[in-house]
Amino acid sequence: MERLLAAALLALSAAGAAGCTPKVGDGCVLSTDCGATGNLVCDTSEFEGYCTQLDCQPDQCPNSAGCILFDQSVPGCGYDDRHASRIGQSFCMAVCGSDSDCRTGYVCADPELGPWYAHILDDKGKELVCLPAPPSGMVGGDSGPTLMPDAAVCQLVGPMYDAFPPPPDTGGEGTPGD
């Protein structure tokens, strides 16, 4: 009888532990709050933390989450480099159908709209994901991020060589510190 009771308690605790496995979108303070495997990390820059996977690949996020690329272009640059981003960061984000699917402080929204202007990397098409609620509460809109297409970082060619004067002649005395 004792063995049967012990086996039942073990099975019950195993089932309970499986139901408590952290998933993408859960709150966290430390990365260990997102699981012991190291697959998920805690993004502490988000409200009450956000369990996610960094540098995700399209259609590879756990828990049916969406792979979203944020900051895919250089601020102030009209060039769209979202397919080979130099500065973007991709994260797995919890997929949702409505705000009630998200934790408090998050909204269910299209990441391609403002104020996020992110890019969905998955092949599934449009996905709604749980995103940090913007301070203003305003989601969407038709105006993109402010772009200044003439920003120096956006130029196709580097600076002209004559823009930088040559170093002063040292008179053949070698370099300083010799």
HUSULMO-V73187 format. One line per field, one symbol per residue. ss: DSSP state (2 for helix, 1 for strand, 0 for the rest). phi: phi as a letter, one per 30 degrees, with the letter a starting at -180 (. if undefined). Layout:
ss->???
phi->???
This chain:
ss->0222222222222222222000000000002222000000110000000011010000000222011111000000000000000000111110100022200001111100000000110000000111110000000000000000000222000000222000000000000000
phi->.ddddddddddddddddddcddbejddacbdddckcdidcbcdddcehibdacdhdcehbddhhdccbcchdbdeibddccdcbddbdbcbdbddbcaeddcdejbbdbdddddcdhcbdddddjdbcbdbeddedidbjjccdddccdceedcddcddddddcddddddiicicejd
